[in-house]
């Protein structure tokens, strides 16, 4: 069964970087927000990176010039497992880039990276910067190692 992406992208004209996941997890779809699974480390990593307690996630992203969305517009998926994704249609990422100040795009996890490179890069002309998945299913890396990789975000936000 094809599932459509239920969430809107988060961005504004001041967004400088875009973080793209693959597709919302079951918990994210149920809670109608990104990275909503309590075990997902995405928000904890951003909180630690910016040394800030994040209460309003959307406000936090926009205040820090971060856009957030997913590569996949619709697909077949079993539960939340990226490895089961098939029959993919991708989102119009170029529209976000054209209506913002985005110069750098990050993809979280291999599935998002591979799909971005295959279908989207040619429309945006922006190479993706890989970040490891923050999913609880991706436990090959320790939290501290993931946090170190995510420090790239601070660097690219600092470029004028």
Backbone torsions as a table, in degrees:
resi	resn	phi	psi	omega
1	UNK	NA	132.5	178.8
2	UNK	-76.6	132.8	176.4
3	UNK	-114.5	130.4	177.2
4	UNK	-89.6	144.7	177.9
5	UNK	-64.5	122.6	-173.9
6	UNK	-92.8	-6.7	-172.2
7	UNK	-104.7	148.7	175.2
8	UNK	-86.5	150.8	175.1
9	UNK	-66.7	150.9	175.3
10	UNK	-109.8	116.8	178.3
11	UNK	-171.6	166.2	168.9
12	UNK	-146.7	-175.8	-175.2
13	UNK	-65.4	-19.6	-179.5
14	UNK	-90.3	-6.4	-178.9
15	UNK	-58.3	129.9	-178.5
16	UNK	-103.3	-30.9	178.1
17	UNK	-127.8	154.8	177.4
18	UNK	-124.3	128.6	175.0
19	UNK	-106.5	123.8	-178.8
20	UNK	-116.2	124.2	169.4
21	UNK	-91.6	-171.2	179.0
22	UNK	-87.0	-65.2	-176.2
23	UNK	-157.3	144.7	-177.6
24	UNK	-61.2	139.4	176.4
25	UNK	-67.9	169.3	175.7
26	UNK	-54.9	-47.2	-179.8
27	UNK	-62.0	-40.1	178.6
28	UNK	-65.3	-39.8	178.2
29	UNK	-66.8	-39.6	178.4
30	UNK	-66.1	-38.6	-176.5
31	UNK	-93.0	-2.3	177.2
32	UNK	56.9	38.8	174.4
33	UNK	-158.0	156.6	-175.2
34	UNK	-68.9	143.2	173.6
35	UNK	52.5	49.6	-174.1
36	UNK	-88.2	-10.4	178.5
37	UNK	-64.7	129.9	-175.9
38	UNK	-59.6	-24.4	178.9
39	UNK	-87.5	-11.7	179.8
40	UNK	-68.1	136.8	-173.6
41	UNK	-93.1	2.1	-174.6
42	UNK	-54.5	-54.6	-175.4
43	UNK	-70.6	-32.9	176.0
44	UNK	-65.4	-42.0	178.1
45	UNK	-61.6	-47.8	179.9
46	UNK	-63.3	-40.4	177.8
47	UNK	-59.6	-45.1	179.0
48	UNK	-68.9	-39.5	179.5
49	UNK	-60.3	-45.6	-175.6
50	UNK	-93.5	0.2	-179.5
51	UNK	50.7	52.4	-174.1
52	UNK	-144.1	137.4	173.5
53	UNK	-81.1	114.1	-175.0
54	UNK	-88.1	113.1	177.3
55	UNK	-101.5	-49.6	177.0
56	UNK	-105.1	103.4	-172.8
57	UNK	-64.5	-43.2	-179.3
58	UNK	-64.4	-45.7	178.5
59	UNK	-60.1	-43.0	178.2
60	UNK	-57.7	-47.9	-178.6
61	UNK	-60.9	-50.3	-176.6
62	UNK	-65.7	-39.7	178.6
63	UNK	-61.0	-33.3	-178.1
64	UNK	-99.2	14.7	176.1
65	UNK	60.9	35.2	179.7
66	UNK	-109.9	128.1	173.1
67	UNK	-100.0	151.9	-177.1
68	UNK	-140.9	132.6	177.3
69	UNK	-163.3	-169.6	178.4
70	UNK	-129.3	155.3	179.8
71	UNK	-69.2	-41.3	-169.9
72	UNK	-90.4	129.4	176.2
73	UNK	-86.6	-41.3	176.8
74	UNK	-155.2	153.8	-179.1
75	UNK	-170.0	173.0	165.4
76	UNK	-98.3	135.5	-179.6
77	UNK	-150.8	142.2	175.0
78	UNK	-98.3	115.2	-178.0
79	UNK	61.8	-121.5	-179.8
80	UNK	-121.7	12.4	-171.6
81	UNK	-83.5	113.5	178.9
82	UNK	-54.6	-35.2	-176.2
83	UNK	-67.0	-12.6	178.5
84	UNK	-96.1	-2.2	-176.1
85	UNK	-67.3	132.5	173.9
86	UNK	-151.1	171.5	-178.5
87	UNK	52.4	56.7	-174.0
88	UNK	-84.1	136.9	163.2
89	UNK	-120.2	138.6	-175.2
90	UNK	-101.4	157.2	177.3
91	UNK	-75.2	159.1	177.4
92	UNK	-84.6	85.6	-177.7
93	UNK	-74.0	-29.6	179.8
94	UNK	-59.1	-35.5	178.4
95	UNK	-59.8	-41.4	178.9
96	UNK	-66.5	-46.0	-179.8
97	UNK	-60.8	-42.4	-178.4
98	UNK	-68.0	-22.1	-176.9
99	UNK	-111.6	28.4	-179.5
100	UNK	-152.2	-170.6	177.5
101	UNK	-109.9	27.2	-175.8
102	UNK	-69.4	125.4	177.5
103	UNK	-118.0	-17.1	-176.0
104	UNK	-134.2	137.9	-179.7
105	UNK	-124.5	128.9	177.2
106	UNK	-108.4	143.1	173.3
107	UNK	-121.0	136.4	-177.9
108	UNK	-100.9	110.8	178.6
109	UNK	94.8	161.5	-176.2
110	UNK	-67.6	-40.3	-177.0
111	UNK	-62.5	-47.7	178.5
112	UNK	-61.1	-42.2	-179.1
113	UNK	-63.9	-49.3	-177.8
114	UNK	-63.4	-42.3	179.5
115	UNK	-68.6	-40.2	176.5
116	UNK	-58.9	-49.8	-178.2
117	UNK	-61.7	-37.0	-176.5
118	UNK	-75.9	-41.6	-170.2
119	UNK	-114.0	-24.7	-167.8
120	UNK	-111.7	-35.5	-174.4
121	UNK	-53.3	-38.6	-178.5
122	UNK	-65.3	-20.8	178.9
123	UNK	-89.3	-31.0	-177.4
124	UNK	-96.2	-23.5	-173.5
125	UNK	57.8	32.0	176.1
126	UNK	-123.3	121.6	176.7
127	UNK	-72.2	143.8	179.7
128	UNK	-83.1	151.9	174.0
129	UNK	-110.4	118.4	-175.2
130	UNK	-74.3	136.5	169.8
131	UNK	-127.0	144.8	178.9
132	UNK	-68.0	153.0	177.6
133	UNK	-61.7	143.0	175.8
134	UNK	-99.0	6.0	-179.1
135	UNK	-65.6	146.1	175.0
136	UNK	-65.7	-18.3	177.7
137	UNK	-73.7	-20.6	-179.8
138	UNK	-100.1	91.7	-175.2
139	UNK	-111.3	16.1	179.9
140	UNK	-68.6	-25.4	-179.6
141	UNK	-111.0	143.4	173.8
142	UNK	-74.0	157.9	179.8
143	UNK	-53.7	-45.4	-177.4
144	UNK	-61.4	-35.4	178.3
145	UNK	-69.4	-40.9	177.6
146	UNK	-64.1	-45.1	179.4
147	UNK	-57.6	-42.1	178.5
148	UNK	-60.7	-42.6	178.4
149	UNK	-64.4	-37.9	-177.4
150	UNK	-72.9	-11.2	176.2
151	UNK	-63.4	-17.3	174.8
152	UNK	-55.3	-34.6	-179.1
153	UNK	-58.0	-46.2	-179.3
154	UNK	-61.4	-41.0	179.0
155	UNK	-60.7	-51.0	-176.2
156	UNK	-69.9	-27.5	174.4
157	UNK	-70.7	-25.8	-176.8
158	UNK	-81.0	-15.7	-179.7
159	UNK	-71.2	128.9	-178.9
160	UNK	-81.3	NA	NA
